[in-house]
């Protein structure tokens, strides 16, 4: 009987050992699986964080680019709107009151031979510009105006010649009064940067012909990014020159504007009075 008890005891110990090993193996597998799951979750979390960071960076860059584009567009719209509004006001300053019943279209030859006006028109125009049109407004009246225009693509030279009037006095400046006409020191939009008391002399100054120099005209140059045309810098110049009892208004756009003085002084008036 004793050997039988020993075998039974050995059997029980074997079963217990087997169960213990099995339990340990199961626990190990569970721990291993849990660790793998944790690693996967951690990796997934890192990937999500990385992707989120990338997305946030991209979103930030997109917002920055959108802001820059909107800012450029806004600046361009401000610049163009201001230029257009100033063009309209320049016509007011030049005395050009359009009356369909008193407008006559002229050829270039007719404009340059029109008695009383011909000596004030420049004989040399900026390189690349071609004759566009010529008209005389308010015919046979004190407010008669000769208008001559040249163009080169989107660039232009508009000239108005008329007799001076008392309303022009507030636009007259001396060359020594640089603070009244040096527009290069004021950023666009000029409506918010130019002091109100300098508005007319800074936007539409009238110079005496004998005081006009190349340096003075360069102080009338405004540079801006022309997004609406070809994304390049454009320049504009606006000024008026008093020649005796006449005013010659210039409104110019181009790139670059370097020989404006030579154009202005090519008129017969300057040749005769030098």
Protein Blocks (a to p, Z undefined) as FASTA:
>chain_A
ZZmmmmmmmmmmmmmmmmmmmmmmmmmmmmmmmmmmmmmmmmmmmmmmmmmmmmmmmmmm
mmmmmmmmmmmmmmmmmmmmmmmmmmmmmmmmnopacdfklcccddfklmmmgghjlmmp
cfbdcehiacfbdcdehihiakbccdddddehjbccddddddddfklmmmgccfklmmlm
mmklpccdfklmpcfklmmmmmmccddfklpcfklmmmmpccdddfklnopacddddddd
dehjbccdddddddddfklmmmmmmpmklmmmZZ
